[in-house]
Amino acid sequence: MRKLAAGNWKMNGMAAALSEARGVSIAHPNPSVDVLLCPPATLLTRAADALANSAIALGAQDCHAAGNGAHTGDLAASMLAEAGASAVIVGHSERRADHGEGDELIRAKGEAAIAAGMVAIVCIGETLAEREAGSTLHVVRSQLAGSLPLGATPQNTVIAYEPVWAIGTGKVATPEQIAEVHADLRAALTDMMDGADAVRLLYGGSVKAANAAEIFAIPHVDGALVGGASLKAEDFSPIVSALEEA
């Protein structure tokens, strides 16, 4: 499988930030891994123009589960695809926490993304309290079972494990913790769908140039979902290079 380095800009980025996206494309004109940037929806069309004829793909950060309708302020997956997105993040812990999104809704969003011809990047991860209670594997398995879209295949679905306590905190799960969860997720997927060995499992949570190589050396880690370190080309590019070398 081709590994994946995905950058999630979250609620950051004005038009001037497109120079950073172009910087990534210049640094990696023909990468041996897939590279995806997920800017805010306001930048998607301009980012698509800025990255035309480059190897960098674009993704969105969320979508509505419905194809259209009276949902003020929301965006359908088909709209995001038309704007230039080839993938969409669903179920990020910040959506789960800030907007109360649960597994059923996240599954529906993933199915909407797939129906629109996009790749669904399904996020799962435990809180610090759940980690300290020893329930990590139960939590992530439950989220995976509840959030995995119907019709998921290795081509249209990516799973991103992001321990909530490591997102934007500077804390990183130990290699042993990451290895345990990723191995368990692979086993769980094997029971849930065909071709589970080819589903890309990403790690996210304070991934940066300094720790990327160590993380990518862990079995069943097929890439990363990167937050803050994806905002600047000089920070994200070394992560892409580390994945290419893994």
C-alpha positions as CSV (number, residue, x, y, z in Angstrom):
1,M,0.0,0.0,0.0
2,R,1.1,3.6,-0.5
3,K,1.5,5.3,2.8
4,L,-0.2,8.6,3.6
5,A,1.0,11.8,5.2
6,A,-2.1,14.0,5.8
7,G,-2.1,17.5,7.2
8,N,-5.1,18.9,9.0
9,W,-4.9,22.7,9.2
10,K,-8.0,22.8,11.4
11,M,-9.4,26.4,11.9
12,N,-6.2,28.0,10.6
13,G,-5.2,29.6,7.3
14,M,-6.1,32.6,5.3
15,A,-5.3,33.1,1.6
16,A,-1.6,33.9,2.3
17,A,-1.2,30.3,3.7
18,L,-1.5,28.9,0.2
19,S,2.2,29.6,-0.2
20,E,2.8,26.9,2.4
21,A,0.8,24.4,0.4
22,R,2.8,25.3,-2.7
23,G,6.0,24.9,-0.7
24,V,5.1,21.3,0.1
25,S,4.4,20.7,-3.6
26,I,7.8,22.1,-4.6
27,A,9.6,20.1,-1.9
28,H,7.8,16.9,-3.0
29,P,7.2,17.0,-6.8
30,N,7.0,13.2,-7.1
31,P,6.6,11.7,-3.6
32,S,6.7,7.9,-3.1
33,V,3.9,8.3,-0.6
34,D,0.5,10.0,-0.8
35,V,0.4,13.6,0.5
36,L,-2.8,15.2,1.5
37,L,-3.5,18.7,2.9
38,C,-6.9,19.5,4.5
39,P,-7.2,23.3,4.7
40,P,-10.4,25.1,5.9
41,A,-13.2,24.8,3.4
42,T,-12.9,28.5,2.6
43,L,-9.5,27.8,0.9
44,L,-10.4,24.6,-0.9
45,T,-11.1,26.0,-4.4
46,R,-8.1,28.3,-4.3
47,A,-5.9,25.5,-2.9
48,A,-7.0,23.3,-5.8
49,D,-5.9,26.0,-8.2
50,A,-2.6,26.6,-6.4
51,L,-1.8,22.8,-6.4
52,A,-3.0,22.1,-9.9
53,N,-0.6,19.7,-11.7
54,S,1.1,18.9,-8.4
55,A,1.3,15.6,-6.5
56,I,-0.4,17.1,-3.4
57,A,-4.0,16.1,-2.9
58,L,-6.7,18.1,-1.0
59,G,-9.0,17.0,1.7
60,A,-11.8,18.6,3.8
61,Q,-12.1,18.6,7.5
62,D,-15.8,17.6,7.9
63,C,-19.0,17.1,5.9
64,H,-22.7,16.7,6.6
65,A,-24.2,13.3,6.4
66,A,-27.0,14.5,4.0
67,G,-26.5,15.1,0.3
68,N,-28.4,18.4,0.5
69,G,-31.2,20.1,2.3
70,A,-32.0,22.7,5.0
71,H,-28.8,22.5,7.0
72,T,-27.6,26.1,7.3
73,G,-23.8,26.5,7.5
74,D,-23.1,22.8,6.6
75,L,-21.5,21.4,3.5
76,A,-22.3,18.2,1.7
77,A,-19.6,15.9,0.7
78,S,-20.5,16.4,-3.0
79,M,-19.9,20.1,-2.6
80,L,-16.5,19.6,-1.1
81,A,-15.6,17.2,-3.9
82,E,-16.6,19.7,-6.4
83,A,-14.4,22.3,-4.7
84,G,-11.4,20.0,-5.1
85,A,-11.4,17.7,-2.1
86,S,-10.6,14.0,-2.7
87,A,-10.9,13.0,1.0
88,V,-12.7,14.2,4.2
89,I,-11.9,13.8,7.8
90,V,-14.8,12.5,9.9
91,G,-15.0,11.9,13.6
92,H,-12.0,14.0,14.7
93,S,-12.0,14.2,18.5
94,E,-12.4,18.0,18.3
95,R,-15.7,17.4,16.4
96,R,-16.7,14.7,18.9
97,A,-16.0,17.0,21.9
98,D,-17.0,20.4,20.5
99,H,-20.1,19.3,18.7
100,G,-21.1,16.1,20.5
101,E,-20.7,13.9,17.5
102,G,-21.2,10.2,18.1
103,D,-20.2,7.1,16.3
104,E,-23.6,6.8,14.4
105,L,-23.3,10.3,13.0
106,I,-19.7,9.8,12.1
107,R,-20.5,6.6,10.3
108,A,-23.2,8.4,8.3
109,K,-20.7,11.1,7.4
110,G,-18.2,8.6,6.2
111,E,-20.8,6.9,4.1
112,A,-21.7,10.3,2.6
113,A,-18.1,10.9,1.8
114,I,-17.8,7.5,0.1
115,A,-21.0,8.1,-1.9
116,A,-19.5,11.3,-3.2
117,G,-16.4,9.4,-4.4
118,M,-14.2,10.6,-1.6
119,V,-11.9,8.8,0.9
120,A,-13.3,8.9,4.4
121,I,-10.6,9.4,7.1
122,V,-12.2,8.1,10.2
123,C,-10.7,9.3,13.5
124,I,-10.8,7.4,16.8
125,G,-9.0,7.7,20.1
126,E,-9.2,7.6,23.8
127,T,-9.2,10.4,26.4
128,L,-6.6,10.6,29.2
129,A,-9.1,9.3,31.7
130,E,-9.9,6.3,29.5
131,R,-6.2,5.6,29.0
132,E,-5.5,5.8,32.8
133,A,-8.5,3.5,33.4
134,G,-7.0,0.8,31.2
135,S,-9.9,1.0,28.7
136,T,-8.0,2.2,25.7
137,L,-8.5,-0.9,23.5
138,H,-12.1,-1.2,24.4
139,V,-12.8,2.4,23.6
140,V,-11.0,2.4,20.2
141,R,-12.5,-0.9,19.2
142,S,-16.0,0.4,20.1
143,Q,-15.4,3.6,18.2
144,L,-14.1,1.7,15.2
145,A,-17.1,-0.7,15.2
146,G,-19.6,2.2,15.5
147,S,-17.9,4.6,13.1
148,L,-16.7,2.4,10.2
149,P,-18.8,3.2,7.2
150,L,-20.8,0.5,5.5
151,G,-19.1,-0.4,2.3
152,A,-15.7,0.5,3.6
153,T,-12.8,-0.7,1.5
154,P,-9.0,-0.2,1.6
155,Q,-9.5,2.2,-1.3
156,N,-12.2,4.5,0.2
157,T,-11.4,4.4,4.0
158,V,-8.5,5.3,6.2
159,I,-8.4,4.9,10.0
160,A,-6.6,7.5,12.1
161,Y,-5.8,6.7,15.7
162,E,-5.4,9.9,17.6
163,P,-5.2,9.6,21.4
164,V,-7.1,12.7,22.5
165,W,-4.6,13.5,25.3
166,A,-1.8,13.8,22.7
167,I,-3.5,16.1,20.2
168,G,-1.9,19.6,20.3
169,T,-0.5,18.9,23.8
170,G,3.1,18.1,22.8
171,K,2.6,14.7,24.4
172,V,3.1,11.7,22.2
173,A,2.1,8.1,22.9
174,T,5.0,5.8,23.4
175,P,6.0,3.4,20.6
176,E,4.8,0.6,22.8
177,Q,1.4,2.3,23.2
178,I,1.0,3.1,19.5
179,A,2.1,-0.5,18.5
180,E,-0.4,-2.0,20.9
181,V,-3.4,0.0,19.6
182,H,-2.4,-0.3,15.9
183,A,-2.0,-4.0,16.1
184,D,-5.3,-4.4,17.8
185,L,-7.0,-2.2,15.3
186,R,-5.6,-4.3,12.5
187,A,-7.0,-7.4,14.2
188,A,-10.4,-5.8,14.7
189,L,-10.5,-4.7,11.0
190,T,-9.8,-8.3,9.9
191,D,-13.0,-9.4,11.7
192,M,-15.0,-6.5,10.1
193,M,-14.1,-6.3,6.4
194,D,-12.3,-7.9,3.5
195,G,-8.8,-6.6,2.7
196,A,-8.1,-5.3,6.2
197,D,-4.4,-5.7,5.7
198,A,-4.5,-3.0,3.0
199,V,-6.4,-0.4,5.1
200,R,-4.1,2.4,6.0
201,L,-3.8,3.1,9.7
202,L,-2.5,6.6,10.6
203,Y,-1.2,7.8,13.9
204,G,-1.9,11.4,15.0
205,G,-1.1,13.3,18.1
206,S,1.8,15.9,18.2
207,V,3.6,14.3,15.2
208,K,6.6,16.4,14.2
209,A,9.9,16.1,12.3
210,A,11.7,15.1,15.5
211,N,9.6,12.0,16.2
212,A,8.2,11.1,12.8
213,A,10.9,8.5,11.9
214,E,10.4,6.6,15.2
215,I,6.7,6.6,14.8
216,F,6.8,5.4,11.2
217,A,9.1,2.5,12.2
218,I,6.2,1.0,14.3
219,P,4.4,-2.0,12.7
220,H,1.0,-1.2,11.3
221,V,1.6,2.6,11.2
222,D,1.0,3.5,7.6
223,G,1.3,7.2,7.9
224,A,0.2,10.2,10.0
225,L,-2.6,12.7,10.5
226,V,-0.6,15.8,11.4
227,G,-2.0,18.9,13.0
228,G,0.0,22.0,13.8
229,A,3.2,20.7,12.1
230,S,1.3,20.7,8.8
231,L,0.8,24.5,8.7
232,K,4.3,25.3,7.6
233,A,6.0,23.6,4.7
234,E,9.3,23.6,6.5
235,D,7.7,21.6,9.3
236,F,5.5,19.3,7.3
237,S,8.1,18.4,4.5
238,P,10.5,16.6,6.9
239,I,7.5,14.4,8.0
240,V,6.7,13.5,4.5
241,S,10.4,12.7,3.9
242,A,10.5,10.5,7.0
243,L,7.5,8.6,5.8
244,E,9.2,8.1,2.4
245,E,12.2,6.7,4.1
246,A,10.3,4.4,6.5
